[in-house]
Amino acid sequence: DGYAAQHVYQYDRHHLDRCKVGVLLLPAGKSGHLELGYMIGQGKKGYILLGEPPERWDVMYNFADGVFYSLDILIKVLCP
């Protein structure tokens, strides 16, 4: 709640606001998931990159514009 924490928050939010696309690289913490949700809520494209198929599919991944297991395939989608 202090100055340093608020400074980091404002810095991160500034960059979330200025970008057009977000990629959540798993594993990630709570902040990463919130950041992707924030971006998707702003109407921006949001993708998830998993290292391998999960043991249990999280239904909330359906909010993302795509879920990928390969960086190469994700890059082809982002840079057609």
DATA-V454942 format. One line per field, one symbol per residue. ss: DSSP state (h for helix, s for strand, l for the rest). Layout:
ss=???
This chain:
ss=llhhhhhhhhhhhhhhhhllsssssllllhhhhhhhhhhhhlllssssslllllllllhhhhhllsssllhhhhhhhhll
